Amino acid sequence: MGSWRLYAAVAAGGFRRYATYRAATLAGVFTNTVFGVILVYTYLALWDEKPHLGGYDQAQAVTYVWLGQCLYSTLAIQGGGAEKDVIERIRTGEIAVDLYRPADLQLWWLASDLGRSLFQLLGRGVIPFVFGALFFPMALPTDITSWAALFVALLLAMVVSFGIRYLAALSVFWLMDGMGIMQAVMITGVFCSGIVFPLNAFPGVLGDIVRALPWAAQLQMPADVLMGEADPLGAYAFQATWAVVLLAAGRLLQSAATRRVVVQGG
């Protein structure tokens, strides 16, 4: 129980840390709202030409846009979460201090990132989503069960997102610089998560591939759960499988790094 209280405190610290950046949060709310409006009108024009593209009607397409804007920072789709701190601490050698803590390194940063994600969801994500619901037709459920199912899908999406970014951060043990790997995370995050275009609308083999990758667990699965396009249990199984695979891979890579790699700076 003591260890769980520790990680709960770390998560609360991550939440409080990002809550102090009020100006940045307000700017992010404005930015996500503006980009949401631009994407909505783009989607409406596209769905006028291609009705039911990807199996969605116009209201569902609009809902997908605003959920994406809600989750853009929540899931750090282009980076910007705990991996930034991990990369910097590896680069400077401060990671050695983390390794001597009486806490699990991976769980520590997972807890911190979950705290950050929850703040971004509440502080930056909810307002654009509510704005979209007020001013555009959206396919939103009316029963609390569907919203509860969405919340579970979001928690699993947060873990998958962390797993991807943590693996990228650990590569700095060998690369000694995180700029290149984070650019790769940004590009793959935008393309493979479906933040710009629903993965359900990707054609042929390309669609099959992107929908099988872990990025599909970030936005596509929660969106389909929210709109009743996917069985929640099937979506959870997909997300949980990728969460376990990514965390296990992170554990193995972390073990290899801390056994064989000389920490930068000492």
C-alpha positions as CSV (number, residue, x, y, z in Angstrom):
1,M,0.0,0.0,0.0
2,G,2.9,2.3,0.7
3,S,4.2,2.0,-2.8
4,W,0.9,2.8,-4.3
5,R,0.6,5.9,-2.1
6,L,4.0,6.9,-3.4
7,Y,3.0,6.6,-7.1
8,A,-0.3,8.4,-6.4
9,A,1.7,11.2,-4.9
10,V,3.9,11.3,-8.0
11,A,0.8,11.5,-10.2
12,A,-0.6,14.3,-8.1
13,G,2.7,16.1,-8.4
14,G,2.5,15.7,-12.2
15,F,-1.0,17.2,-12.2
16,R,0.0,20.1,-10.0
17,R,3.1,20.8,-12.0
18,Y,1.2,21.4,-15.3
19,A,-1.6,23.2,-13.4
20,T,0.8,26.0,-12.7
21,Y,1.2,26.8,-16.5
22,R,-2.1,28.7,-16.7
23,A,-1.1,31.0,-19.7
24,A,0.1,28.0,-21.7
25,T,-3.1,26.1,-20.9
26,L,-5.3,29.0,-22.0
27,A,-3.2,29.3,-25.2
28,G,-3.6,25.6,-25.8
29,V,-7.4,25.8,-25.3
30,F,-7.6,28.5,-27.9
31,T,-5.3,26.7,-30.3
32,N,-7.1,23.4,-30.1
33,T,-10.5,25.2,-30.6
34,V,-9.3,27.0,-33.7
35,F,-7.8,23.9,-35.2
36,G,-10.9,22.0,-34.3
37,V,-13.1,24.5,-36.2
38,I,-10.8,24.3,-39.3
39,L,-10.8,20.5,-39.3
40,V,-14.6,20.4,-38.8
41,Y,-15.3,22.5,-41.9
42,T,-12.7,20.4,-43.8
43,Y,-14.4,17.2,-42.7
44,L,-17.9,18.5,-43.5
45,A,-16.8,19.4,-47.1
46,L,-15.1,16.0,-47.4
47,W,-18.1,14.1,-46.1
48,D,-20.4,16.0,-48.4
49,E,-18.5,14.4,-51.3
50,K,-17.9,11.1,-49.6
51,P,-20.9,10.3,-47.3
52,H,-20.2,7.6,-44.7
53,L,-16.5,7.7,-45.3
54,G,-14.8,5.3,-42.9
55,G,-18.3,4.2,-41.7
56,Y,-19.0,7.6,-40.1
57,D,-21.8,10.0,-40.9
58,Q,-21.2,13.8,-40.7
59,A,-22.1,14.0,-37.0
60,Q,-19.7,11.2,-36.1
61,A,-16.9,12.8,-38.2
62,V,-17.4,16.0,-36.3
63,T,-17.4,14.2,-33.0
64,Y,-14.1,12.5,-34.0
65,V,-12.6,15.9,-34.7
66,W,-13.4,17.4,-31.3
67,L,-12.4,14.2,-29.4
68,G,-9.1,14.4,-31.2
69,Q,-8.6,18.0,-30.2
70,C,-9.5,17.0,-26.6
71,L,-6.9,14.3,-26.6
72,Y,-4.1,16.0,-28.6
73,S,-2.3,17.2,-25.5
74,T,-3.8,14.7,-23.1
75,L,-2.0,11.9,-25.0
76,A,1.0,14.0,-26.0
77,I,0.5,12.7,-29.6
78,Q,3.3,14.8,-30.8
79,G,5.4,14.5,-27.7
80,G,5.6,16.8,-24.8
81,G,5.0,14.5,-21.8
82,A,7.2,12.7,-19.3
83,E,9.6,11.6,-22.1
84,K,11.0,15.2,-22.2
85,D,12.2,14.9,-18.6
86,V,13.5,11.4,-19.1
87,I,15.5,12.4,-22.1
88,E,17.0,15.4,-20.4
89,R,17.9,13.4,-17.3
90,I,19.6,10.8,-19.4
91,R,21.5,13.4,-21.4
92,T,22.8,15.2,-18.3
93,G,23.4,12.1,-16.2
94,E,20.8,12.9,-13.6
95,I,19.1,9.7,-14.4
96,A,21.6,8.1,-12.0
97,V,19.8,9.8,-9.1
98,D,16.5,8.3,-10.3
99,L,18.0,4.8,-10.4
100,Y,19.0,5.1,-6.8
101,R,15.5,6.0,-5.6
102,P,13.6,3.4,-3.7
103,A,11.0,3.3,-6.5
104,D,10.6,1.7,-9.8
105,L,11.9,4.0,-12.6
106,Q,9.2,3.1,-15.2
107,L,6.3,3.3,-12.7
108,W,7.6,6.6,-11.4
109,W,7.5,8.2,-14.8
110,L,4.2,6.4,-15.7
111,A,2.6,7.9,-12.6
112,S,4.0,11.4,-13.4
113,D,2.7,11.2,-17.0
114,L,-0.7,10.0,-15.9
115,G,-1.0,13.1,-13.7
116,R,0.0,15.3,-16.6
117,S,-2.5,13.6,-18.9
118,L,-5.4,14.0,-16.4
119,F,-4.6,17.7,-16.1
120,Q,-4.4,18.2,-19.9
121,L,-7.7,16.3,-20.3
122,L,-9.5,18.5,-17.7
123,G,-7.6,21.8,-18.2
124,R,-7.1,21.8,-22.0
125,G,-9.2,19.1,-23.5
126,V,-12.7,19.5,-22.1
127,I,-13.3,23.1,-23.2
128,P,-12.8,22.6,-26.9
129,F,-14.9,19.4,-26.7
130,V,-17.8,21.3,-25.0
131,F,-17.4,24.1,-27.6
132,G,-17.8,21.6,-30.4
133,A,-20.9,20.1,-28.8
134,L,-22.5,23.5,-28.4
135,F,-21.9,24.8,-31.9
136,F,-21.7,21.7,-34.2
137,P,-23.9,18.6,-34.6
138,M,-22.2,15.7,-32.7
139,A,-23.0,12.1,-32.2
140,L,-22.8,11.9,-28.4
141,P,-24.3,9.2,-26.2
142,T,-27.0,10.1,-23.7
143,D,-26.4,7.3,-21.2
144,I,-23.7,7.3,-18.5
145,T,-22.6,3.8,-19.4
146,S,-21.1,5.0,-22.7
147,W,-19.3,7.9,-21.0
148,A,-17.9,5.5,-18.4
149,A,-16.7,3.2,-21.2
150,L,-15.0,6.1,-22.8
151,F,-13.2,7.0,-19.5
152,V,-11.8,3.4,-19.3
153,A,-10.7,3.6,-22.9
154,L,-9.0,7.0,-22.2
155,L,-7.0,5.6,-19.3
156,L,-5.8,2.7,-21.4
157,A,-4.9,5.2,-24.2
158,M,-2.8,7.2,-21.7
159,V,-0.8,4.1,-20.8
160,V,-0.3,3.1,-24.4
161,S,0.8,6.7,-25.2
162,F,3.3,6.6,-22.3
163,G,4.6,3.2,-23.5
164,I,5.5,4.5,-26.9
165,R,7.1,7.7,-25.7
166,Y,9.0,5.9,-22.9
167,L,10.6,3.5,-25.4
168,A,11.7,6.5,-27.5
169,A,13.2,8.3,-24.5
170,L,15.2,5.2,-23.4
171,S,16.9,5.1,-26.8
172,V,18.8,8.3,-25.7
173,F,20.9,6.0,-23.5
174,W,22.6,5.0,-26.7
175,L,21.9,8.0,-29.0
176,M,22.9,10.6,-26.4
177,D,20.5,13.1,-28.0
178,G,16.8,13.0,-28.3
179,M,16.1,15.4,-31.1
180,G,15.9,12.9,-33.9
181,I,13.9,10.3,-32.1
182,M,11.4,12.9,-30.9
183,Q,10.9,14.2,-34.4
184,A,10.2,10.6,-35.4
185,V,7.7,10.4,-32.6
186,M,6.0,13.6,-33.8
187,I,5.7,12.4,-37.4
188,T,4.4,8.9,-36.5
189,G,2.1,10.3,-33.8
190,V,0.4,12.6,-36.3
191,F,0.1,10.0,-39.1
192,C,-0.6,6.8,-37.2
193,S,-2.8,8.1,-34.4
194,G,-5.5,9.4,-36.7
195,I,-5.4,12.9,-35.3
196,V,-5.7,14.4,-38.8
197,F,-7.8,11.7,-40.5
198,P,-9.7,8.7,-39.0
199,L,-7.8,5.5,-39.4
200,N,-11.1,3.8,-40.4
201,A,-11.0,5.8,-43.6
202,F,-7.5,4.7,-44.6
203,P,-7.8,2.4,-47.7
204,G,-6.8,-1.2,-48.2
205,V,-3.6,-2.7,-46.8
206,L,-2.5,0.6,-45.4
207,G,-5.6,0.9,-43.3
208,D,-5.2,-2.7,-42.0
209,I,-1.6,-1.8,-41.0
210,V,-2.3,1.5,-39.2
211,R,-5.3,0.0,-37.4
212,A,-3.2,-2.8,-36.0
213,L,-0.4,-0.5,-34.7
214,P,-0.4,0.8,-31.1
215,W,-1.2,4.4,-32.1
216,A,-4.7,3.2,-33.0
217,A,-5.3,2.6,-29.3
218,Q,-4.9,6.4,-28.7
219,L,-7.7,8.1,-30.6
220,Q,-9.4,5.6,-32.9
221,M,-10.4,3.1,-30.2
222,P,-11.8,5.8,-27.7
223,A,-13.7,7.5,-30.6
224,D,-15.3,4.2,-31.7
225,V,-16.2,3.4,-28.1
226,L,-17.8,6.8,-27.5
227,M,-19.9,6.6,-30.7
228,G,-20.9,2.9,-30.3
229,E,-18.9,1.8,-33.4
230,A,-16.8,-0.7,-31.4
231,D,-17.5,-3.2,-28.7
232,P,-15.9,-1.7,-25.6
233,L,-14.5,-5.1,-24.4
234,G,-12.8,-5.7,-27.8
235,A,-11.4,-2.1,-27.7
236,Y,-10.1,-2.6,-24.2
237,A,-8.5,-5.9,-25.2
238,F,-6.7,-4.2,-28.1
239,Q,-5.5,-1.3,-25.9
240,A,-4.5,-3.5,-23.0
241,T,-2.5,-5.9,-25.2
242,W,-0.5,-3.0,-26.6
243,A,-0.1,-1.5,-23.2
244,V,1.4,-4.7,-21.8
245,V,3.6,-5.2,-24.9
246,L,5.0,-1.6,-24.7
247,L,5.5,-1.6,-21.0
248,A,7.2,-5.0,-21.1
249,A,9.5,-3.8,-24.0
250,G,10.2,-0.6,-22.0
251,R,11.1,-2.8,-19.0
252,L,13.5,-4.9,-21.1
253,L,15.1,-1.9,-22.7
254,Q,15.5,-0.1,-19.4
255,S,17.2,-3.2,-17.9
256,A,19.6,-3.4,-20.8
257,A,20.4,0.3,-20.6
258,T,21.0,0.4,-16.9
259,R,23.2,-2.8,-17.0
260,R,25.5,-2.0,-19.9
261,V,25.4,1.7,-20.8
262,V,27.6,4.3,-19.1
263,V,25.4,7.2,-17.9
264,Q,26.2,10.4,-19.8
265,G,28.0,12.8,-17.5
266,G,29.4,10.2,-15.0
